[in-house]
Amino acid sequence: TPIVNEDSIEDKNRKCWAETPKDITDVYGEEYFDSFIKSIKTHLKRARSNVSEVVEMMAEAVCIERPKIRYVPYWLANIRANILMLLPSQVKDWIFGLRACKVLPTGSAKIHSAHIHS
């Protein structure tokens, strides 16, 4: 399915990037965009390929009289979600920051510099 197909996702992101106004792409820069694509590919490698699990849970959530508050299709992901729920926000931010895009947008240095000198 295209929703978890690496090439399809990259193509769609590159198409969106190509259609993004130049003033915005200049702020982010090519290095940031390439790092973003790399990050997506890394996350896709960890994703489960069976999207029917998600579709089945969505159908259940819509059809039953008393849906659950949260649906997590894979037992290990459910354990992770429950552990994350118990952690303080600062710890969650740190954990998600480990997997975040490491390249800052090109324009962020200019914006930071402008705030310091104003």
N, C-alpha and C positions, 0 to 999 in steps of 0.2 A: 504494500500500500504506500502511496506517495507521502503519507503523513510521517512515516519513519524512514523514508528513503533519503539517504545522505545527499546524493546527487541532486534530487529534486529540490530539497530544502536549500542547498547551496545555490542552485540556479535561481530560485525564487528570490532569495536574499540579494544576489548579485543584480537581478533585474530591478528590484526595489531601490538598491543603492544607485544604480545607473539613472534612475528616474528621480532621485532626490535632488532638490535644488543645490547648486554649487556652493552657495554660502553655508549650507548645512554640512555638506561633505568636506568643505574646507575646515570647519570647526573640528570635526571628528578625525579626518585624515585617513589615508589608505591603511596605515599600519594598525590603527584601531579597528577598522573594518575587518582586515585580515585576521586579527586576533579574535574578533568576535566570531567569525566563521570557524576558526579552529576550536573555539570554546563550544560551539554548537555541535561540531563533530565529536568532540570528547563526550559530551552529554548523550549523544545518540548511541555511542558505543555501550553506554551503561543502560540504555533504555531496553525494555522488553519489547520483542517484536510482535507479540500477540496482542494486537489492539482490540481484538474481540472481547477480551476481559473487561476493558474499559467500557465498550459499547454495551455489554450485558449489564454492567452495574448502572450505567446511565439509564437504560431502559427500566431497570428495577426501580430506580429512584423516582422516575416519572410515573410509574404505574401503581406502586403500592400506596396504601392509605397513609401509612406513617413511615416516611423515608428516614433513613439514618441522617445524622448531622454530617458525617464524613464517610466517604467511600474510598478505600485504598485497595486496589485489585490484587496485589501480590503480598503474601504473608510477611515477607522480609521488609517490604516497603511499609507495611502497617506497623511493624515493630519500630522502624526508624521514625515514622511519623509520631508515634506515641512518645518516644524518647525526646524528640525535638520539642514536642508540646510542653514537656516538663522543664526544659532548659530556660534559663533567663535569656532575654532578647540579645544581650551583648554576646553571649556564647553562640547563639544561633547566627548572629551577624558574622562572627569570626569564622564559624564553620562554612557558611556560604561564601564568605570572602576568599576562602582557600581555593574555591573553584571559579571565582569570578575572573573576568577579563583583566589581565595584568597591565595592559597598555592603556594609558590615559589618552583621552581625546587630545588631538594636537592643540586645539583652542583652549583647553583647560589651563594650560600654563599662562597663556595671555590673559585670561579672565582673572586668574589668581594674582598675577602681577599687577593688573589694573586696580584690583581692590587694595593691594598693599600700598600702592603709590598714590591712592586718592585720598 
